[in-house]
Each structure stands twice: as C-alpha cells, then as structure tokens.
Amino acid sequence: MDTSFPGSTAPATPVGVGPRMVQPVVLDPVSGEPLVRGRYRLVVKAQGEEQVDMRGVTDVQGHTVPVRLPQQAAADALQVRPTYGQGAYNAQFHLTLPSGKPNSGVVYQVRFSDGSVFVGRADAQGNTAELLKPTALDTRLRVLNVERMPDWQVEARLANASVTATTADARTKALLRLFEQASEAGTGAGRLFDGEQAMSLVRHAAMDASTRMRDSVGQRYVQWIAAQWRASARVDGADPDAYAEQGRFIASLHVIDDLVVGRAEQSLLDAWLGRLARSADAVAQADRQRAADDVLLTCARMVDQHQREPCQALVESAHLDRQALDIGARLELERMIGPVGMED
C-alpha cells in the first residue's frame, strides 16, 4: 500500500472501497486545531467489519490519506484517532451519553498505572485519542468539567508529555514540570491538577526511574512538604521552623516508603535513612511519636521483602521511644524485628 501523504513528493493512494471520496482532518485533542504532521490511526468499516486499519502521519494541513467510502456509509464507518506514545499495547475509549449517543466534545483524563496521564477532548464520534504503551497497564478514565478552568490546555500539554516520553526518567521529568506549574499556580477551582495531585503522579512515575532521578524526586518532595508545613504554621500561629522540620521528617518517611515499595537500591535507601536520622534530631520527641504508624507501615513492607535489618535501621533512624508506643504497636514491632533498636 502506498502510504505517502498530501504535501509529500508522491501523491497519496486512497484507501477503502466505494464511490465517495473523503479526506479527514485529524484534530489536536487539546487545542481542537488541525494536527500537523501528527500520527493517527484510521479504521474503515464495511457492514460492521474492518476493511482498512492503518496508521499514518498527517500532512501540513492535518489531513490523512484520502478514503473511499460507500455512498450510504454508516456514521461509524470511518474512525480516525490521533495517536500518542509508543508500544504494542493501546488504550482507546468511546464515550457515550446515557442515551447511547456519542459524548462528543467532552474533556477526558486517562491515567496509567505507570504514573503517566493524558488529557484531551473527545471527537465528534465520542472517541478519545489512541494511547500506546510498551507494556500492558491498568488504566482509569474520567470525564472532566473544564468550564471554569481557563488554563486546562496548558496543564494538559504538560501532562500529555508523560505519555509520549520513552523512558521512566523522561516520564518523571515531564510530570515534574506539571507539578511545578500546578504548585506555582495554586490550588482550588480552575485547576486540572493541584500540587498534591501532580506530586502523587511524580512519585508514582519515579518508582521505575533511575536511582539519581528517584533521589532527586525525593528531595523535591521533602522540600515541598516542608514549605507546606511552614505555611501552615503561619496560619496556626506556630513556630514555622519547627513545623517545617516536622514536615521534613514526615516527608522523609514517605520517601523511604516509596523506595521500599519500588525496591530501590540499598545504597539509596541507606542514604535516606541517614537523612531521616538527621531530620529526627531536629524534631521534638512528641512529634516523632506521631509518625509511629508511618514507621510501622514501612517496616511491615520491609519485612515482607525479607529486609529485617533495614526495618531495624528505620526504627533507629526515626528515634522512636518504645515506652511511648501503645501495646499493640510495641507487639507488632517486636514481631517484626524483636525487642531491640528502640530508644528508652
């Protein structure tokens, strides 16, 4: 099949069968403008069965190859979707109203279990873009109301870069850019993502990233949480420095938990245990004890992975007081690592 396109040096050969000739324009799912030199998937159906299933690249006006159709073709005889990402596994959806009619023009969000996210507007047939991945992933689809979100397209483009990224580090960097945009813009109405949502995506994506990237994400997360706690202190009339240190301590625990869940290298885990110990030194004992549940949860994950010694190191780094724990927590901890590693 000749897959050249209008605007190239060779004329495009039409696909399909029938007397009626059309040449669809593929629209950018964010801006709604013609998708110039963009990838697409084109499917032609005849009597309910696929007659053509091809991929291509649009021309300088957003056109696909010419398509031949029967004179009385069904409404869904021709489907064209913009394509993003790489890989053998695809995610694409057809959105409908309760009446069964296409939910055309609605803005949707697709989240993948690798942390990447895509936001776009459904086409006139209610179809989403086709999103490709190298491995099979869980997906979650939701419809968004962007009526009061004037900047949703800016955020969408930042988010969508995580789907087109070809490595875990690139995906994490794309989501970090989204986080910086979201945290700078603030929270509340008018945002597709707030800082917390965006950082959650970043932390999730970083689990598959390089050691250096995971460390960088962890440090950015701790910095952000400390700033959040410092701001809360001003509202509560408390000591901003003390609040920030407590936030840094809690965030370091969260980073260690992420590293354990993602089975990070021991050298990176050791580095963060050291940071946790230094942070614990700057936090009041009572405040450290409030994090006991977080410590126990992460310890349980470590023990499940046969990492009893790192669990003990975590308890020591957190400077917990054994006598201040309730009896249930003490028994659970002793079950995991024995009656050692605690401060009296």
C-alpha positions in Angstrom: 0.0 0.0 0.0 1.3 3.5 -0.9 1.3 5.4 2.4 2.6 8.7 1.1 0.6 11.8 2.1 -0.6 15.1 0.6 2.2 17.6 0.9 4.9 15.0 0.2 6.6 14.4 -3.2 4.4 11.5 -4.1 0.5 11.5 -4.3 -1.3 9.5 -1.6 -3.1 6.4 -2.8 -6.7 6.3 -1.5 -7.7 3.5 0.9 -11.1 1.8 1.2 -13.7 0.9 -1.4 -16.6 3.0 -2.7 -17.5 5.9 -5.0 -17.4 8.6 -2.3 -14.0 10.2 -1.6 -13.2 12.0 1.7 -10.0 13.2 3.3 -10.4 13.6 7.0 -8.7 16.2 9.1 -7.3 15.0 12.4 -7.8 17.5 15.2 -5.4 18.0 18.1 -7.3 16.7 21.1 -6.2 19.6 23.3 -6.4 22.7 21.1 -9.0 21.4 18.6 -6.8 22.7 15.7 -5.7 20.5 12.8 -2.9 18.1 13.9 0.0 19.0 11.7 2.5 16.2 11.0 0.9 14.2 13.7 0.4 10.4 14.0 -3.0 8.9 13.6 -4.9 5.6 13.3 -7.5 5.2 10.6 -10.1 2.5 10.5 -12.7 1.9 7.8 -15.6 -0.5 8.4 -17.9 -2.0 5.8 -21.0 -3.9 7.0 -19.7 -3.9 10.6 -16.3 -5.4 9.7 -12.9 -3.7 9.4 -11.9 -3.1 5.8 -8.9 -0.9 6.5 -6.8 -0.5 9.6 -3.8 1.7 9.1 -1.5 4.2 10.8 0.0 7.3 9.3 1.2 10.8 9.7 -1.0 13.8 8.8 0.1 16.4 6.2 0.8 20.1 6.8 -3.0 20.8 6.9 -3.8 17.9 9.2 -5.2 15.6 6.5 -5.0 11.8 6.4 -4.7 9.8 3.2 -7.8 10.0 1.0 -10.5 7.5 1.9 -13.1 5.8 -0.4 -16.5 5.0 1.2 -19.8 3.5 0.1 -22.3 6.1 -1.0 -24.5 5.3 2.1 -21.8 4.6 4.7 -22.8 4.2 8.3 -21.9 7.0 10.7 -19.2 5.0 12.3 -17.8 3.6 9.0 -14.8 5.8 9.3 -12.9 6.4 12.5 -9.7 8.5 12.8 -7.9 9.0 16.1 -4.7 10.9 16.9 -2.0 8.6 18.3 0.4 9.2 21.1 3.1 7.1 22.7 5.0 4.0 21.6 4.4 0.3 22.0 2.3 -2.7 21.1 -0.4 -2.1 23.7 -3.1 0.6 23.2 -5.7 2.3 25.2 -8.6 4.0 23.4 -12.2 4.7 24.5 -15.6 5.5 23.0 -17.5 7.9 25.3 -21.3 7.8 25.2 -24.2 9.5 27.0 -26.9 7.5 28.9 -29.0 7.8 25.7 -26.2 5.9 23.8 -25.3 8.9 21.7 -21.7 9.9 21.5 -20.4 12.2 24.3 -18.7 14.4 21.8 -16.5 17.3 22.8 -16.2 16.2 26.5 -12.8 16.6 28.1 -11.4 13.3 29.5 -8.4 12.1 31.5 -6.7 8.8 31.2 -4.4 7.7 34.0 -2.0 4.8 33.6 -0.6 2.6 36.4 3.0 3.8 35.5 2.0 7.3 36.6 1.6 8.9 33.2 -1.6 10.8 32.4 -3.3 12.1 29.2 -6.0 14.8 28.9 -7.9 15.5 25.7 -11.2 16.3 24.2 -13.3 13.6 22.6 -14.0 13.9 18.9 -17.4 14.3 17.2 -17.9 10.5 17.5 -17.1 10.4 21.2 -13.7 8.8 20.6 -10.6 9.5 22.6 -7.1 9.5 21.2 -5.2 6.2 20.9 -2.5 5.9 23.5 0.3 3.4 23.0 2.4 1.8 25.7 5.2 -0.8 25.5 3.6 -3.0 28.3 0.0 -3.7 29.4 -1.0 -1.3 32.1 -4.1 -0.6 34.2 -6.0 2.5 33.1 -8.5 4.8 34.7 -10.8 7.1 32.6 -12.7 10.0 34.0 -14.6 12.9 32.4 -13.6 16.4 33.4 -15.6 19.6 33.7 -13.2 22.3 32.4 -15.8 25.1 32.1 -14.1 27.1 34.9 -10.6 26.0 34.1 -9.1 28.6 31.7 -5.6 27.1 31.8 -6.6 23.5 31.3 -4.9 23.2 27.9 -1.6 24.3 29.4 -1.8 21.7 32.1 -3.0 19.1 29.6 0.0 19.5 27.4 2.4 19.2 30.3 0.6 16.1 31.5 0.4 14.5 28.0 4.2 14.7 27.6 4.3 11.9 30.2 2.6 9.6 27.7 4.9 10.4 24.8 8.0 10.0 27.0 10.1 7.0 26.0 11.8 6.4 29.3 10.8 6.4 33.0 13.2 9.3 33.7 11.7 11.3 30.8 8.2 10.5 32.1 9.1 11.6 35.6 10.7 14.8 34.3 7.5 15.6 32.3 5.4 15.2 35.4 7.8 17.2 37.5 7.2 20.1 35.0 3.5 19.6 35.5 4.0 19.7 39.3 6.0 22.9 39.2 3.2 24.5 37.1 0.5 23.2 39.4 2.2 24.2 42.7 3.1 27.6 41.4 -0.5 28.3 40.2 -2.0 27.3 43.5 -5.0 25.0 44.3 -8.7 25.0 44.2 -11.2 25.7 41.4 -9.8 26.4 38.0 -7.1 23.8 38.1 -6.9 20.4 36.4 -4.2 19.4 38.9 -3.2 20.8 42.2 0.3 20.4 43.7 -0.7 17.3 45.7 -2.2 15.5 42.7 0.7 16.3 40.5 3.3 15.3 43.1 1.4 12.0 43.5 1.9 11.3 39.8 5.6 12.3 40.0 6.2 9.9 43.0 4.4 7.1 41.2 6.4 7.5 38.0 9.7 7.8 39.8 9.4 4.2 41.1 10.5 3.0 37.7 13.1 5.7 37.2 16.9 5.7 37.7 18.5 5.9 41.2 19.5 9.5 40.5 16.0 10.6 39.4 14.4 8.8 42.4 16.7 10.7 44.8 16.0 14.0 43.1 12.3 13.5 43.3 12.5 12.5 46.9 14.4 15.7 47.7 12.0 17.9 45.8 9.1 16.2 47.7 10.6 16.8 51.1 11.4 20.4 50.1 7.8 21.0 49.0 6.2 19.4 52.1 8.5 21.4 54.4 7.3 24.6 52.6 3.6 23.5 53.0 4.1 22.9 56.7 5.9 26.2 57.1 2.9 28.0 55.5 0.5 26.1 57.8 2.5 27.3 60.9 1.9 30.9 59.9 -1.9 30.2 59.7 -1.9 28.4 63.1 0.4 30.9 64.8 3.0 28.3 65.5 6.8 28.2 65.0 7.4 28.0 61.3 10.9 26.4 61.7 9.6 23.7 64.0 6.6 23.0 61.7 8.9 22.8 58.6 11.3 20.3 60.4 8.3 18.1 61.3 7.1 18.2 57.7 10.6 17.3 56.5 10.7 14.3 58.9 7.2 13.0 57.8 8.1 13.5 54.1 11.4 11.6 54.5 9.4 8.7 55.9 7.2 8.8 52.8 10.2 8.8 50.5 11.6 5.8 52.3 8.3 4.0 51.9 8.3 4.8 48.2 11.8 3.4 47.9 10.9 0.2 49.7 7.7 -0.3 47.6 9.8 0.4 44.4 12.6 -1.9 45.6 15.3 0.8 45.3 19.0 0.1 45.5 20.2 -0.4 49.1 22.7 2.5 48.8 19.8 4.9 48.1 17.8 3.5 50.9 20.7 3.9 53.3 21.2 7.5 52.2 17.6 8.3 53.0 17.8 6.5 56.4 20.7 8.8 57.2 18.7 11.9 56.1 15.8 10.7 58.3 18.0 10.4 61.3 19.4 13.9 60.8 15.8 15.2 60.4 14.7 13.3 63.5 17.3 15.1 65.6 15.6 18.4 64.8 12.1 17.2 65.7 10.6 17.1 69.1 10.1 13.6 70.6 6.3 14.0 70.8 6.2 14.9 67.1 8.3 11.9 66.2 6.0 9.6 68.1 3.0 10.9 66.0 4.8 9.3 63.0 5.0 5.9 64.6 2.2 4.5 62.4 4.1 5.5 59.2 7.3 3.9 60.6 5.4 0.6 61.4 3.8 0.5 57.9 7.1 1.0 56.1 8.7 -1.6 58.5 6.0 -4.1 57.6 6.7 -3.6 53.9 10.4 -4.2 54.5 9.8 -7.4 56.5 7.5 -8.6 53.7 10.5 -8.2 51.4 12.8 -10.0 53.9 14.5 -6.8 54.8 14.5 -7.1 58.6 17.8 -5.2 59.2 16.7 -2.2 57.2 13.5 -2.2 59.2 15.5 -2.0 62.4 17.6 0.8 60.9 14.5 2.7 60.1 13.2 2.5 63.7 16.6 3.6 65.0 16.8 6.5 62.4 13.3 7.7 63.5 14.4 7.8 67.2 11.1 6.4 68.4 10.5 5.9 72.2 9.5 2.3 72.8 7.7 3.1 76.0 5.6 5.8 74.4 4.1 3.3 71.9 0.8 1.7 72.7 0.9 -2.0 73.5 -0.4 -3.0 70.1 2.3 -1.1 68.2 5.0 -2.5 70.5 3.9 -6.0 70.0 3.8 -5.5 66.2 7.2 -4.0 66.1 8.7 -6.8 68.3 7.1 -9.4 66.0 8.9 -7.8 63.0 12.4 -7.1 64.4 12.5 -8.2 68.1 12.8 -6.1 71.2 15.8 -4.1 70.0 16.6 -0.9 68.2 14.3 1.3 70.3 15.2 4.3 72.5 14.1 4.1 76.1 
